Amino acid sequence: MSQHRSGLGLELSCVVDAPRARVFDLLTKPDELAKWWGPRGFTIPEVGVDLRVGGGYRFTMQPPEGEVFHLSGRFLEIEPSRLRYTFTWDEPHPDDRETVVMLELRAVGDTTEVSMSQGEFKTEERLLLHRDGWTDALAKLRELAATTDLPFVDEHRIRISAPRDHVWRVLRHYVDSSLGVARRSPVAWLLGTQPNAGFEVEREIPGEQLDMAGRHRFSHYRLVFELVDAADDETHLSARTYAEFPGLRGRVYRALVIGTRLHVLATNQILRSVRRAALG
């Protein structure tokens, strides 16, 4: 991630590991926007997009603490390589004013360079606020592009009264211990899991994110843990699941595991176990 500043305007750029058409979808489709928009720890319960020049958009943003708030704007330019739109807080701070965001997409082989600019801001404080928000959001965009080759299934979260670095160490220990036990499980043999433990660590950002992936006869899947600072030296730990279930046997397996909520129970059990260990 690189950044540049000109006056009270903001410029950021990053490279996303996905083709330009895929990145354009991530920037414009409501269900995709809800997964990456905003700073870490925020959720986006509602997204409305009328993707045409002159059309509008509106996001509902839920911070980790406090009431929801909204931002909206209208599209000024829509091209495969460029988006330009206005940006307005619906519940503005006294120093807020309407700004213009431009996102430019440049294909670089199988990846895409994303360059964004926004301005002009009224004060340095508001510029820095948006810089931090966009820095988090673009990092989440890059992570999403790297993890959404499989369909999204669900997300579960838990709050832990411990600092993030401690929760990370506990999570990493829990994962390593669980994988060791799973390698000896007869269930893994019956399902034909690859690797034998059912999961392997595919990618990690120490203290922030842990991606695990695996496959068996009925499914290909990925589990992504994310850690975000919360108030009072606490941590939000989330678990996102992505999976596909090919063929008739896969659909039956999905009905047994997802349809009966066994997956929900298992995921929440993992989160609660990490919390107990972190507090123990």
C-alpha positions in Angstrom: 0.0 0.0 0.0 1.4 3.4 -0.9 0.0 6.9 -0.2 0.5 10.4 -1.5 -0.9 13.7 -0.3 -1.5 16.9 -2.2 -2.9 19.8 -0.2 -5.9 18.4 1.6 -6.5 15.7 -1.0 -5.8 12.0 -0.3 -4.3 9.5 -2.7 -3.7 5.8 -2.1 -2.8 2.9 -4.3 -2.5 -0.9 -3.9 -2.3 -4.0 -6.1 -5.2 -6.5 -5.9 -4.5 -10.1 -6.8 -7.5 -10.4 -9.2 -8.4 -9.5 -12.8 -9.7 -6.0 -13.4 -13.3 -7.2 -14.1 -13.3 -9.0 -10.8 -12.1 -5.9 -8.9 -14.7 -3.8 -10.6 -17.4 -6.2 -9.3 -15.9 -5.9 -5.8 -16.2 -2.1 -6.0 -19.8 -2.0 -7.4 -21.9 -5.0 -6.3 -23.8 -4.5 -3.0 -23.1 -8.0 -1.7 -19.4 -7.6 -2.3 -19.1 -4.1 -1.0 -20.6 -5.1 2.3 -17.7 -7.5 2.8 -14.9 -5.0 2.6 -16.1 -1.5 2.9 -15.1 0.6 5.9 -12.4 0.3 8.7 -11.7 -3.0 10.4 -14.3 -3.8 13.0 -17.1 -2.1 11.1 -19.9 -3.9 9.5 -22.2 -2.8 6.6 -25.7 -4.1 7.2 -27.3 -2.2 4.3 -25.9 -1.2 0.8 -27.9 0.4 -1.9 -26.3 1.0 -5.3 -27.9 2.4 -8.5 -25.0 1.8 -10.8 -25.5 4.4 -13.6 -24.2 7.9 -14.2 -26.4 10.1 -12.1 -27.5 7.2 -10.0 -27.0 7.1 -6.3 -25.6 4.9 -3.5 -26.1 4.7 0.3 -24.2 2.7 2.9 -25.3 2.0 6.5 -22.2 1.6 8.7 -22.2 0.0 12.1 -19.1 0.7 14.2 -17.9 -1.7 16.9 -19.4 0.6 19.5 -22.2 3.2 19.1 -25.0 3.9 16.7 -25.2 3.3 12.9 -24.5 6.1 10.5 -24.7 6.6 6.8 -22.9 7.9 3.8 -24.3 8.5 0.3 -23.4 10.0 -3.0 -24.0 9.9 -6.8 -22.0 8.4 -9.6 -20.3 10.9 -11.9 -18.4 8.5 -14.1 -18.6 4.7 -14.6 -16.1 3.0 -16.9 -14.4 -0.5 -16.7 -11.2 1.3 -15.7 -12.6 4.1 -13.6 -15.3 5.0 -11.1 -15.9 8.6 -9.9 -18.6 9.6 -7.4 -19.5 12.1 -4.7 -19.1 11.2 -1.0 -21.3 12.8 1.7 -21.9 11.8 5.3 -25.6 11.9 6.0 -24.9 12.8 9.7 -22.0 15.1 9.1 -19.4 16.4 11.5 -19.2 20.2 11.4 -15.9 20.0 9.4 -17.3 17.6 6.8 -18.2 18.6 3.3 -19.0 16.8 0.0 -15.9 15.3 -1.6 -15.3 13.4 -4.8 -13.7 9.9 -4.9 -12.0 8.5 -8.0 -11.0 4.9 -8.3 -8.8 3.9 -11.3 -8.1 0.3 -12.2 -5.1 -0.7 -14.3 -4.6 -4.3 -15.3 -1.1 -5.6 -14.5 -1.0 -9.2 -15.8 -3.5 -11.1 -13.7 -3.6 -8.5 -11.0 -5.0 -5.0 -10.8 -3.5 -1.8 -9.6 -6.1 0.3 -7.8 -5.4 4.0 -7.4 -7.9 6.1 -5.3 -8.1 9.8 -4.7 -10.5 11.8 -2.6 -10.8 15.5 -1.8 -10.6 18.3 -1.1 -11.1 18.0 2.7 -11.9 21.0 4.9 -9.4 20.1 7.6 -6.3 17.9 8.2 -8.2 16.0 10.9 -10.9 14.9 8.4 -8.3 13.9 5.8 -6.5 11.7 8.3 -9.8 10.1 9.4 -10.5 9.1 5.8 -6.9 8.0 5.2 -7.2 5.5 8.0 -10.6 4.3 6.9 -9.5 3.8 3.2 -6.2 2.2 4.3 -8.2 -0.5 6.2 -10.8 -0.8 3.5 -8.3 -1.4 0.7 -6.4 -3.9 2.8 -9.8 -5.8 3.3 -10.4 -5.5 -0.4 -7.1 -7.2 -1.2 -7.8 -9.9 1.4 -11.3 -10.5 0.0 -10.0 -10.8 -3.6 -7.6 -13.5 -2.3 -10.2 -15.5 -0.5 -13.4 -15.4 -2.6 -12.6 -18.0 -5.2 -15.2 -20.0 -3.1 -18.7 -18.8 -2.4 -19.3 -17.1 1.0 -21.2 -19.2 3.5 -21.4 -17.2 6.7 -19.6 -15.1 9.4 -19.6 -15.4 13.2 -18.0 -13.0 15.7 -17.1 -13.0 19.4 -15.7 -10.3 21.7 -12.8 -11.3 23.9 -11.7 -9.2 26.9 -8.0 -9.5 26.1 -5.6 -7.6 23.8 -5.2 -8.6 20.2 -1.6 -9.9 20.4 -2.6 -12.3 23.2 -5.7 -13.5 21.4 -3.6 -14.2 18.3 -1.1 -16.4 20.2 -4.0 -18.3 21.7 -5.7 -18.7 18.4 -2.5 -19.9 16.7 -1.9 -22.5 19.5 -5.5 -23.7 19.3 -5.2 -24.2 15.6 -1.9 -26.0 15.8 -3.3 -28.3 18.5 -6.5 -29.0 16.7 -4.8 -29.9 13.5 -2.7 -32.4 15.3 -5.7 -34.1 16.8 -7.7 -34.0 13.6 -4.9 -35.9 11.7 -5.7 -39.0 13.8 -9.5 -38.7 13.5 -11.4 -41.5 11.7 -13.8 -38.9 10.3 -11.0 -37.5 8.3 -10.4 -41.0 6.8 -14.1 -41.5 6.0 -14.3 -38.1 4.2 -11.0 -38.4 2.4 -9.8 -35.0 3.7 -6.8 -33.3 2.0 -4.7 -32.6 3.9 -5.2 -35.4 6.5 -6.1 -32.9 9.2 -8.9 -31.4 7.1 -7.3 -28.0 7.1 -3.9 -26.4 6.5 -2.8 -22.9 7.2 -2.7 -21.2 3.7 -1.9 -17.7 4.7 -1.4 -15.6 7.8 -0.9 -11.9 8.7 0.4 -12.2 12.3 -1.9 -10.6 14.8 -4.6 -9.9 12.1 -5.7 -12.8 10.0 -5.3 -16.5 9.6 -6.6 -18.3 6.5 -7.1 -22.1 6.5 -8.2 -24.3 3.6 -8.9 -27.9 2.8 -11.1 -30.3 0.8 -12.7 -33.7 0.9 -15.0 -35.9 -1.2 -18.0 -33.6 -0.8 -16.6 -30.0 -0.4 -13.8 -27.5 -0.9 -13.7 -25.0 1.9 -11.8 -22.1 3.5 -12.0 -20.7 7.0 -10.7 -17.2 7.6 -10.1 -15.8 11.2 -9.8 -12.1 11.6 -8.8 -10.1 14.7 -9.7 -6.5 15.2 -9.0 -4.2 18.1 -12.1 -3.2 20.2 -12.6 -0.7 22.9 -11.0 -1.1 26.4 -8.1 -3.3 25.2 -10.5 -6.0 23.9 -10.6 -7.9 20.6 -13.2 -8.8 18.1 -12.5 -12.3 16.7 -14.4 -13.3 13.6 -14.6 -16.5 11.5 -15.7 -16.4 7.9 -16.5 -19.6 6.0 -16.3 -20.0 2.2 -17.2 -23.3 0.5 -18.5 -25.1 -2.5 -20.3 -28.5 -2.6 -20.0 -30.0 -6.1 -22.6 -32.5 -7.4 -25.5 -34.3 -5.9 -23.4 -35.8 -3.0 -22.1 -32.3 -2.3 -25.6 -30.9 -2.1 -26.6 -33.7 0.3 -23.6 -33.0 2.4 -24.4 -29.3 2.5 -27.9 -30.0 3.7 -26.6 -32.2 6.5 -23.9 -29.8 7.7 -25.1 -26.3 6.8 -28.9 -27.0 6.7 -28.9 -28.5 10.1 -26.7 -25.7 11.6 -24.0 -28.2 12.6 -21.5 -25.9 11.0 -22.8 -22.9 13.0 -22.5 -24.8 16.2 -19.0 -26.0 15.3 -17.8 -22.5 14.3 -19.1 -20.9 17.4 -17.6 -23.6 19.5 -14.2 -22.7 18.1 -14.7 -19.1 18.9 -15.8 -19.8 22.5 -12.9 -22.2 23.0 -10.4 -19.5 21.9 -12.1 -17.0 24.3 -12.0 -19.4 27.2 -8.3 -20.1 26.6 -7.5 -16.4 26.3 -9.2 -15.6 29.6 -8.0 -18.7 31.4 
